[in-house]
Amino acid sequence: MDDGGFPLRLVEHYNSRTGIWRARRTAGDLCGEAELQTGDRPFAELTWQLADDSADDAELTARLVERALRLVPRRFDSDPRLAALSKSLSNRQIPVRFFRQHHRILDIEIRDGKATLAVCADLAPALGVSIDSTKDDLVADAPEQLRAYEMLLALLLFYSFAVEAGDTPRA
């Protein structure tokens, strides 16, 4: 993966006595693959095709990514790039790969003009987020952590797709 991703890395090891931490540096282990299909209104019309052999944490993370994508137009409505971004995401099939121990929360890899999202799938369970099968919805031990994580994913998605559309990482 290139190093054009959002400059936020996950911590591999933290020594609380010395305050020294070491970042994750690898892509991690693949635990699922999916395809995200967007419609004419890409932030509202979303469907997932998750591979049958994907792990439960990949399904959980896919739901979080979907919720975060729905947040993008509400949180970035004043950004002039939103309209162009919406147009570039319309009617697309976006490959998504889910990893455990991935070095970034969310990253976009662009090869031969095609974008693939790489998402860390082990964070949501660590934050106490799960799927309530009786309601078919996400629940969390601390609902504020779920909302904060959704907001962070929305920011990372906006950033990643803006970079894919041609913005520089510093734009």
RABEL-V521648 format. One line per field, one symbol per residue. phi: phi as a letter, one per 20 degrees, with the letter a starting at -180 (. if undefined). burial: I if it has 9 or more other ideal C-beta (glycine too) atoms within 8 Angstrom, else O. A space follows every 10 residues. Layout:
# RABEL-V521648
phi=???
burial=???
This chain:
# RABEL-V521648
phi=.fdefgfcde eebcdffeme ccffcdfndf crcbcedddf dfeddccdce ggeffgfffg ffffffffff fgffecfeef efffffffef lcddfcddce mffcfbbcdd clmdecedcf eefgffeneb eeffdlbecb gcgfffffff fffffffggf fffffpffge f
burial=OOOOIIOOOI IOOOOOOOOO IOIIOOOIOO IIIIIIIIIO OIIOOIOIOI OOOIIOIIII IIIIIIIIII IIIOIIOOOO IIOOIIOIII OOOIIIIIII IIIIIIIIII OOOOIIIIII IIIIIOIIII IIOOOOOIII OOOOIIOOII IIIIIIIIII IIIIIOOOIO O
